[in-house]
Structure formats: structure tokens, C-alpha cells
Amino acid sequence: MDFSNLLQDLIAGKIQEIEVNEGDFFAFNQAWLACPQHKQIIGTAQRDGKVNYHFVKDGNA
């Protein structure tokens, strides 16, 4: 999965959230850390090791 493109789509408003499964977390984390706006991408833990990430424009969750 190309998390870099998904993060750019999230920031651009093309998608509202990214759901990351436990098995994909390491790959997502690498793309997230490389993203300049990573502090504005907020994750919310769900059941079964899933995390939903959304973008906050003003930096406040």
C-alpha cells in the first residue's frame, strides 16, 4: 500500500481518513514520519489493532 500517496490525498482533502491495520503500521509510520505535516495527522485507536487517521488543518485535534 502506498501510504505516501494516501497521506497526500488526506492532506489535500481528497479522502477523509486512512484506516491502518496492525500489520501495516510500520510501513504507515515510515511514510507518516517523512510527511512534513505529520503533526497535523491525528490517529484514533479502534478495536483489533486498527487506527484511523485524519488531517487537522489548524493543528489542533
Residue frames as qw, qx, qy, qz and C-alpha x, y, z in Angstrom:
[[0.000, 0.890, 0.455, 0.000, 0.00, 0.00, 0.00],
 [0.425, 0.384, -0.007, 0.819, 1.35, 3.43, -0.93],
 [0.340, -0.719, -0.489, 0.357, 0.88, 5.38, 2.28],
 [0.275, -0.269, 0.098, 0.918, 2.77, 8.42, 0.97],
 [0.109, -0.253, -0.546, -0.791, 0.12, 8.99, -1.70],
 [0.383, -0.620, -0.680, -0.082, -2.68, 8.29, 0.76],
 [0.380, -0.547, -0.313, 0.677, -1.24, 10.87, 3.17],
 [0.101, -0.093, 0.276, 0.951, -1.05, 13.46, 0.38],
 [0.255, -0.432, -0.675, -0.541, -4.69, 12.69, -0.55],
 [0.423, -0.623, -0.595, 0.280, -5.65, 13.09, 3.11],
 [0.291, -0.415, -0.091, 0.857, -3.90, 16.46, 3.35],
 [0.027, -0.035, -0.464, -0.885, -5.44, 17.62, 0.05],
 [0.492, 0.167, 0.386, -0.763, -8.92, 16.68, 1.27],
 [0.507, 0.189, -0.663, -0.517, -9.47, 14.01, -1.39],
 [0.629, -0.259, -0.733, -0.006, -10.12, 11.46, 1.37],
 [0.457, -0.753, 0.010, -0.473, -11.37, 11.99, 4.94],
 [0.620, -0.597, 0.487, -0.149, -9.39, 9.30, 6.77],
 [0.536, 0.413, -0.735, -0.043, -6.91, 6.46, 6.47],
 [0.870, -0.386, 0.173, -0.254, -7.53, 3.18, 8.29],
 [0.318, 0.587, -0.737, 0.105, -4.31, 1.39, 9.19],
 [0.938, -0.234, -0.223, -0.126, -4.28, -2.24, 10.27],
 [0.660, -0.670, 0.325, 0.101, -1.80, -3.55, 12.81],
 [0.841, 0.047, 0.379, 0.384, 0.18, -5.36, 10.11],
 [0.478, 0.681, 0.208, 0.515, 0.60, -2.17, 8.04],
 [0.336, -0.926, -0.113, 0.130, 1.55, 0.11, 10.92],
 [0.608, -0.432, 0.277, 0.605, 5.32, 0.04, 10.39],
 [0.413, 0.326, 0.502, 0.686, 5.02, 0.96, 6.69],
 [0.064, -0.880, -0.381, -0.278, 2.48, 3.69, 7.52],
 [0.510, -0.794, -0.044, 0.328, 4.67, 5.05, 10.32],
 [0.576, -0.148, 0.341, 0.728, 7.65, 5.44, 7.98],
 [0.200, 0.552, 0.479, 0.652, 5.55, 7.42, 5.48],
 [0.308, -0.882, -0.350, -0.072, 3.93, 9.45, 8.29],
 [0.573, -0.627, 0.044, 0.526, 7.29, 10.46, 9.78],
 [0.458, 0.035, 0.419, 0.783, 8.55, 11.55, 6.35],
 [0.065, 0.751, 0.524, 0.397, 5.48, 13.75, 5.83],
 [0.211, 0.284, -0.214, 0.911, 6.14, 17.43, 6.70],
 [0.463, -0.392, -0.014, -0.795, 2.60, 17.82, 8.12],
 [0.537, -0.109, -0.834, 0.062, 2.72, 14.67, 10.26],
 [0.072, -0.114, -0.632, 0.763, 1.88, 16.59, 13.43],
 [0.461, 0.134, 0.031, -0.877, -1.46, 17.51, 11.85],
 [0.670, 0.019, -0.646, -0.366, -2.35, 13.90, 11.07],
 [0.410, -0.347, 0.597, -0.596, -4.05, 12.51, 14.15],
 [0.453, 0.000, -0.872, -0.186, -4.77, 8.85, 14.85],
 [0.635, -0.290, 0.301, -0.650, -7.62, 7.37, 16.85],
 [0.029, -0.192, 0.980, -0.038, -7.25, 3.78, 18.06],
 [0.761, -0.035, -0.204, -0.615, -10.02, 1.34, 17.16],
 [0.854, -0.238, 0.423, -0.187, -10.63, -2.29, 18.02],
 [0.940, 0.186, 0.237, 0.161, -8.46, -5.14, 16.74],
 [0.609, -0.321, 0.270, 0.673, -5.31, -3.02, 16.38],
 [0.372, 0.626, 0.427, 0.537, -6.72, -0.62, 13.79],
 [0.214, -0.532, -0.172, 0.801, -6.03, 3.11, 13.85],
 [0.346, 0.780, 0.452, 0.262, -7.98, 5.73, 11.89],
 [0.398, -0.285, 0.030, 0.871, -6.02, 8.83, 10.91],
 [0.236, 0.862, 0.426, 0.139, -7.48, 12.20, 9.92],
 [0.447, 0.259, 0.001, 0.856, -5.98, 15.56, 9.00],
 [0.208, -0.836, -0.394, 0.321, -6.48, 18.64, 11.17],
 [0.456, 0.724, 0.133, 0.500, -5.84, 21.84, 9.20],
 [0.134, -0.894, 0.154, -0.398, -5.13, 24.16, 12.11],
 [0.401, 0.389, -0.721, 0.411, -3.01, 21.65, 14.04],
 [0.359, -0.218, 0.595, -0.686, -5.49, 21.28, 16.90],
 [0.235, -0.159, -0.945, -0.162, -7.17, 17.92, 17.34]]
